[in-house]
Amino acid sequence: MTTVPKVLERLQCCEIRHTFKARAEEMSHQLDLMEHNVAAVLDSKGIKELLTLAMATGNHVNDGSRRGQAHGFKLDAILKMKEIKSCDDKKYTLLHYMAETSSEDIKTYGNAFTLPGETFESLGAAARIQMSQLGEDFANLKLARSLLQREIKSKEHGAAFVNEMRPLLNNIINPMYLQLETRLNTLKIDANNLILRFGEQIKDTTIDVLFALLKNTLDCWEGCKIDLKTWKEQEIAAATKAAKKTKKKKSQKDMQSAVAAEMAKKLARRMVSQGSGLKNISQVSPKLHTHARRLSTQLNLKKM
């Protein structure tokens, strides 16, 4: 080993040969997630409608005050709407009202609202990717590439080393590196434009923070819609149960009346047969009918 020139550098180049492609592919996958979600959020009609509805609701609630004519707001203002609760029902918030209103508008005007619109299944995963970490990963790939370029030019290595490493550099490392560089620079520009589009400051907000805030907002929105659906189903179930109970009581009452009437007829026939002076069943006194009803109650016929 002592006769091999630049052993450490050779070992580093061998490590680059075995790890560079996998590291570059992992970064490419992360860039895919970020690029997809930046484009999806930027082009989303549903999010635009949600923001429009939120601003209209906020201006309506603050009507008459200096906050009632707002032309914009921070994204986290939508989350604060979930903290404004109804006086009659503490579970019902201003965000529930927005969701319920938008649902009614969809029923009335058809496609006037596109809420909730698109789904953002990978938004949470994108929120866990930090642009600073992407920058560090790319910087490490750049160092690896530079090291390989330097060692290939070094005259201390033999032809076998150079012949093995040069195709690796030219055919795999350089194309992947240049592609990642272009994509990362483009992503930074698009991410900054998206941050500005939402009224945030680039120096205060990173794209992963914006994604996390947006994911939380959309989750709260979907949660309110689920709440409204659940409450509606519970209301329908309670009304159905009450209707069945009322119907059952009416059925029991009708049955009791029928039994009481039959008992009254039997009592009337008995009185006629015993010579009480009643020649027709229709002449039975209402009191007799009442007495029969009382007897039916005493006989627990109500449960029938």
C-alpha positions as CSV (number, residue, x, y, z in Angstrom):
1,M,0.0,0.0,0.0
2,T,2.9,2.4,0.7
3,T,4.0,2.2,-2.9
4,V,0.5,3.2,-4.3
5,P,0.5,7.0,-4.9
6,K,-2.3,9.1,-3.3
7,V,-4.0,6.1,-1.6
8,L,-6.6,8.3,0.2
9,E,-7.7,10.1,-3.0
10,R,-8.0,6.7,-4.8
11,L,-10.2,5.4,-2.0
12,Q,-12.3,8.5,-2.2
13,C,-12.7,8.1,-5.9
14,C,-13.8,4.5,-5.4
15,E,-16.4,5.6,-2.9
16,I,-17.7,8.2,-5.4
17,R,-17.9,5.5,-8.1
18,H,-20.1,3.4,-5.9
19,T,-22.3,6.1,-4.2
20,F,-22.6,9.1,-6.6
21,K,-25.4,7.7,-8.7
22,A,-27.5,6.6,-5.8
23,R,-27.1,10.0,-4.1
24,A,-27.9,11.8,-7.3
25,E,-31.0,9.7,-7.9
26,E,-32.2,10.3,-4.3
27,M,-31.9,14.1,-4.8
28,S,-33.6,13.8,-8.1
29,H,-36.6,12.1,-6.4
30,Q,-36.8,14.9,-3.9
31,L,-36.7,17.5,-6.7
32,D,-39.5,15.6,-8.4
33,L,-41.7,16.0,-5.2
34,M,-40.8,19.7,-4.9
35,E,-41.3,20.5,-8.6
36,H,-44.7,18.7,-8.7
37,N,-46.1,20.4,-5.6
38,V,-44.9,23.9,-6.6
39,A,-46.6,23.5,-10.0
40,A,-49.7,22.0,-8.4
41,V,-50.2,24.7,-5.9
42,L,-49.4,27.4,-8.4
43,D,-52.0,26.1,-10.9
44,S,-54.6,25.1,-8.3
45,K,-58.0,26.7,-8.9
46,G,-59.3,25.2,-5.7
47,I,-56.8,27.0,-3.6
48,K,-57.5,30.3,-5.4
49,E,-61.2,29.8,-4.7
50,L,-60.5,29.0,-1.0
51,L,-58.4,32.1,-0.6
52,T,-61.1,34.2,-2.3
53,L,-63.8,32.8,-0.1
54,A,-61.6,33.3,3.0
55,M,-61.0,36.9,2.2
56,A,-64.7,37.6,1.4
57,T,-65.7,35.9,4.7
58,G,-63.1,37.9,6.7
59,N,-64.3,41.2,5.1
60,H,-67.9,40.3,5.9
61,V,-67.1,39.5,9.5
62,N,-65.0,42.6,10.0
63,D,-67.5,44.8,8.1
64,G,-67.6,48.3,9.6
65,S,-64.1,48.1,11.0
66,R,-60.8,49.1,9.6
67,R,-60.2,45.5,8.8
68,G,-63.3,45.1,6.7
69,Q,-61.8,46.2,3.4
70,A,-58.8,43.9,3.2
71,H,-57.2,43.2,-0.2
72,G,-55.1,40.3,1.1
73,F,-54.1,38.3,4.1
74,K,-51.6,35.8,5.4
75,L,-52.2,32.1,4.8
76,D,-52.3,31.3,8.6
77,A,-55.4,33.6,8.9
78,I,-57.5,30.7,7.6
79,L,-56.3,28.5,10.5
80,K,-57.3,31.3,12.9
81,M,-60.8,31.0,11.5
82,K,-61.1,27.7,13.2
83,E,-60.6,29.4,16.6
84,I,-63.7,31.6,16.0
85,K,-66.5,29.5,17.4
86,S,-70.3,29.8,17.4
87,C,-72.1,31.0,20.5
88,D,-74.8,28.3,20.1
89,D,-72.5,25.4,19.2
90,K,-68.8,25.5,20.3
91,K,-68.0,22.8,17.7
92,Y,-69.1,25.0,14.9
93,T,-66.5,27.4,13.8
94,L,-66.1,30.1,11.1
95,L,-64.2,27.6,9.0
96,H,-67.2,25.3,9.2
97,Y,-69.3,28.1,8.0
98,M,-67.1,28.7,5.0
99,A,-67.1,25.0,4.1
100,E,-70.9,24.9,4.5
101,T,-71.4,28.0,2.4
102,S,-69.2,26.8,-0.4
103,S,-71.1,23.5,-0.5
104,E,-74.4,25.3,-0.8
105,D,-72.9,27.5,-3.6
106,I,-71.8,24.5,-5.5
107,K,-75.4,23.1,-5.3
108,T,-76.9,26.4,-6.4
109,Y,-74.4,27.6,-9.0
110,G,-72.9,24.3,-10.3
111,N,-69.3,25.0,-11.2
112,A,-69.1,28.5,-9.7
113,F,-66.8,27.0,-7.0
114,T,-64.2,24.4,-7.7
115,L,-63.6,23.6,-4.0
116,P,-62.0,21.4,-2.9
117,G,-60.6,20.8,-6.4
118,E,-57.3,19.0,-6.7
119,T,-55.8,16.6,-4.2
120,F,-52.3,17.1,-2.8
121,E,-51.3,13.7,-1.6
122,S,-47.6,14.4,-1.7
123,L,-47.7,17.9,-0.2
124,G,-46.8,16.5,3.3
125,A,-43.8,14.7,2.0
126,A,-42.7,17.8,0.1
127,A,-43.0,19.9,3.3
128,R,-40.4,17.6,5.0
129,I,-37.8,18.5,2.3
130,Q,-35.8,21.6,3.2
131,M,-34.2,23.7,0.4
132,S,-31.2,24.2,2.6
133,Q,-30.7,20.4,2.8
134,L,-31.0,20.1,-0.9
135,G,-28.4,22.8,-1.3
136,E,-26.0,20.9,1.0
137,D,-26.6,17.6,-0.8
138,F,-25.8,19.3,-4.1
139,A,-22.7,20.9,-2.7
140,N,-21.5,17.4,-1.6
141,L,-22.1,16.1,-5.1
142,K,-20.2,19.0,-6.5
143,L,-17.2,18.3,-4.2
144,A,-17.2,14.7,-5.3
145,R,-17.3,15.6,-8.9
146,S,-14.4,18.2,-8.4
147,L,-12.3,15.6,-6.6
148,L,-12.8,13.1,-9.4
149,Q,-11.9,15.7,-12.1
150,R,-8.8,16.7,-10.2
151,E,-7.6,13.1,-9.7
152,I,-8.1,12.2,-13.4
153,K,-5.9,15.1,-14.4
154,S,-3.2,14.1,-11.8
155,K,-0.1,12.6,-13.3
156,E,0.5,10.4,-10.2
157,H,-2.2,7.9,-11.2
158,G,-1.6,5.3,-13.8
159,A,-3.5,4.8,-17.1
160,A,-5.6,2.0,-15.6
161,F,-7.1,4.4,-13.0
162,V,-7.7,7.1,-15.5
163,N,-9.2,4.8,-18.1
164,E,-11.7,3.5,-15.4
165,M,-12.6,6.9,-13.9
166,R,-12.9,9.1,-17.0
167,P,-15.9,7.2,-18.6
168,L,-17.6,7.3,-15.1
169,L,-17.1,11.1,-15.0
170,N,-18.1,11.8,-18.6
171,N,-21.0,9.4,-19.0
172,I,-22.6,9.3,-15.6
173,I,-21.5,12.0,-13.1
174,N,-21.3,15.0,-15.4
175,P,-24.8,14.5,-17.1
176,M,-26.5,13.8,-13.7
177,Y,-24.7,16.7,-12.0
178,L,-25.5,19.3,-14.7
179,Q,-29.2,18.2,-14.8
180,L,-29.5,18.5,-11.0
181,E,-27.8,21.9,-11.1
182,T,-30.3,23.2,-13.7
183,R,-33.3,21.7,-11.9
184,L,-32.2,23.0,-8.5
185,N,-31.7,26.6,-9.8
186,T,-35.1,26.5,-11.5
187,L,-36.8,25.2,-8.4
188,K,-35.3,28.0,-6.3
189,I,-36.8,30.6,-8.7
190,D,-40.2,28.9,-8.8
191,A,-40.3,28.4,-5.1
192,N,-39.5,32.1,-4.4
193,N,-42.2,33.2,-6.9
194,L,-44.7,30.9,-5.1
195,I,-43.8,32.3,-1.7
196,L,-44.3,35.9,-3.0
197,R,-47.6,34.9,-4.6
198,F,-48.9,34.0,-1.2
199,G,-47.9,37.3,0.2
200,E,-45.0,36.0,2.3
201,Q,-41.4,37.3,2.5
202,I,-38.6,35.2,1.0
203,K,-36.3,36.1,3.9
204,D,-38.8,35.0,6.5
205,T,-40.4,32.0,4.8
206,T,-39.0,28.9,3.0
207,I,-40.9,26.7,0.6
208,D,-41.0,23.8,3.0
209,V,-42.6,26.1,5.7
210,L,-45.1,27.3,3.1
211,F,-45.9,23.7,2.1
212,A,-46.4,22.7,5.8
213,L,-48.7,25.7,6.4
214,L,-50.7,25.0,3.3
215,K,-50.9,21.3,4.2
216,N,-52.3,22.2,7.7
217,T,-54.8,24.6,6.1
218,L,-56.1,22.0,3.6
219,D,-56.3,19.3,6.3
220,C,-58.4,21.7,8.5
221,W,-60.6,22.5,5.5
222,E,-61.1,18.8,4.8
223,G,-61.7,18.1,8.5
224,C,-64.5,20.7,8.5
225,K,-66.1,19.1,5.5
226,I,-66.0,15.8,7.2
227,D,-67.5,17.3,10.4
228,L,-70.4,18.8,8.4
229,K,-71.1,15.5,6.7
230,T,-71.0,13.6,10.0
231,W,-73.3,16.1,11.7
232,K,-75.7,15.9,8.8
233,E,-75.8,12.1,8.9
234,Q,-76.3,12.2,12.7
235,E,-79.2,14.7,12.2
236,I,-80.8,12.5,9.6
237,A,-80.4,9.5,11.8
238,A,-82.0,11.3,14.8
239,A,-84.9,12.5,12.7
240,T,-85.5,9.0,11.3
241,K,-85.4,7.5,14.8
242,A,-87.8,10.2,16.1
243,A,-90.2,9.5,13.1
244,K,-90.1,5.7,13.9
245,K,-90.8,6.4,17.5
246,T,-93.7,8.7,16.7
247,K,-95.1,6.1,14.2
248,K,-94.8,3.4,16.8
249,K,-96.7,5.5,19.4
250,K,-99.4,6.3,16.9
251,S,-99.7,2.6,16.0
252,Q,-100.0,1.6,19.6
253,K,-102.6,4.3,20.2
254,D,-104.6,3.2,17.2
255,M,-104.4,-0.4,18.4
256,Q,-105.5,0.7,21.9
257,S,-108.5,2.6,20.4
258,A,-109.5,-0.4,18.3
259,V,-109.4,-2.7,21.3
260,A,-111.3,-0.2,23.4
261,A,-114.0,0.1,20.7
262,E,-114.3,-3.7,20.5
263,M,-114.6,-4.0,24.3
264,A,-117.3,-1.3,24.2
265,K,-119.2,-3.2,21.6
266,K,-119.0,-6.4,23.7
267,L,-120.2,-4.5,26.8
268,A,-123.0,-3.0,24.8
269,R,-124.2,-6.4,23.5
270,R,-124.1,-7.7,27.0
271,M,-126.2,-4.8,28.3
272,V,-128.7,-5.3,25.4
273,S,-128.9,-9.0,26.1
274,Q,-129.5,-8.3,29.8
275,G,-132.4,-6.0,29.0
276,S,-130.8,-2.7,29.8
277,G,-133.1,-0.9,27.3
278,L,-130.4,-0.3,24.6
279,K,-131.7,-1.7,21.4
280,N,-128.7,-0.7,19.2
281,I,-125.0,-0.7,19.7
282,S,-124.7,2.8,18.4
283,Q,-126.7,4.0,21.4
284,V,-123.7,3.1,23.7
285,S,-122.9,6.0,25.9
286,P,-119.5,7.7,25.3
287,K,-118.8,7.0,29.0
288,L,-119.0,3.3,28.2
289,H,-116.4,3.7,25.5
290,T,-114.2,5.6,28.0
291,H,-114.7,2.9,30.6
292,A,-113.6,0.3,28.0
293,R,-110.5,2.3,27.1
294,R,-109.6,2.5,30.8
295,L,-110.0,-1.3,31.1
296,S,-107.7,-1.8,28.1
297,T,-105.1,0.3,29.7
298,Q,-105.4,-1.6,33.0
299,L,-104.9,-4.8,31.0
300,N,-101.6,-3.4,29.6
301,L,-102.9,-3.5,26.1
302,K,-100.9,-0.3,25.4
303,K,-97.8,-2.4,25.1
304,M,-99.3,-4.4,22.3
